Amino acid sequence: MVTIYLVLGGKNLTTISKVFKNIGLSVFLNILIKPIWIILENLVQNKIGHEDYGLYSALFSFGFIFIILTDFGINYYVTKSIARNSSETASLFSQVTLFKVLLTVLFPIACTFLGYLWGYKDEQLIFLFFLSFTNSLLQLVLYGKAILQGKQEFYLDSYLGILDKFLLALFTFFLIIFSEISLESFIAVRLLTAILTVGMGYYFLKKVIGFLHLTFNWKQIKDIIISSLPFASMAVLYSVNDKIDQVLLERLLGKTPTGLYAAAYRWLDATMMYIWIIMPIFFARFPFYKEDKQQVQKLFNAAQLIAAIPVILAASFVFFYPEVLVYFLNNSSESELEVIKELLRILFVSLLLNGFFNIYSTYLNAMGYVKIVNISILISVFLNILLNFMIVPTYGVIASAWITVISTFILCVFAFVYIGTKTIINVPWKLLFKLSMLLIILLIMFAICRNYDLNWILAGILSIIITVLYSLVSGFKQTLKEYK
């Protein structure tokens, strides 16, 4: 999973409604484009096959594990510094940009070398180089977004954040419709969209801060890296924990099982997008109320609800109607589809855990408890790798999904126990009980719907109605209103 590093300004904001207003466009645009891209990605996998897509997924994940080599925590530092003092923008931009560009160029070379050591050969190394170059370009885009966020240019940041997804969806659609899409052409399209997005990002930055003379100040860069080291190390650990399973799967079981796992995992990744969009809101607000225990508690309670309710809905649905998410994989065999559906059910247990408990680790990150978070991730990564080597060769791809759940569970337990014993936050037991009851009610409802073969659309609508009614009678609205 991707961690939260960016402080989205917010120093002058006093209510959660204003915070939502500032990032509302980003949420809307992501919700608009993400389902389209998910469908297209399913169609791509359906066209090129599970084996080729499994190789693509493993190579992409391998490059992503080392993505911190393109940043070293600089994005976090830039966002935080500019948000606190916008007058630093010109100085930071001129001193850091050349170094970021250098990292962008060197990263694919380093990543390809590491891939060679890992055992990739021939065309696999070529694919890895271009996928790594694509990732490094997108990290350069994130650097631009960090500056825009720090300057409070949330609308430009929103457009830039969605541009690569929009272009990728557009070009992929044309590939599927007008040509015979292949792994090579798909990788080429990803690279093209990254290049175009970098160009647009440069245009946005020039519009905001003008043309600046670039310098290379190694002392300044070294100081930035040292100050951001705790967050950089956390980024490394999160990247490994998030992507190592697909890298190991390809080595342990082969390309096709990795492709099946990727087909299920993309839906977990897509639904987790909701959490990664809303968590920065609270990450930015917790330090603002550091001295006001009552207000921090109210914000925490509101965050607990906002994060959990949609996730409970999504997970409950997938537990009983996973076939809806494999509709576009019609070139797969029946046995392959059964494996993907089982993987979906298991992986969405991980989503459920994140919906309930991700706010706990977000609070720890926001309030500076980085050491305990890093320790928990390190333990999770170690067990993840160990269990993959011990269990996956015998029990197959299904075991890998359960290992993901175990890794998530470890992170959640660490954050939950630490907050309950070492911080000013009181665990909202009543809210957790009410949310658990909502989960049970929805599971029973979906089980009944499934038993009577109710159409998934009607079942989904019924679940939303029940969730709304339950929220009204359970006092969830009042909990949200308490935070002002």
Disulfide bonds with the S-S distance in Angstrom:
none
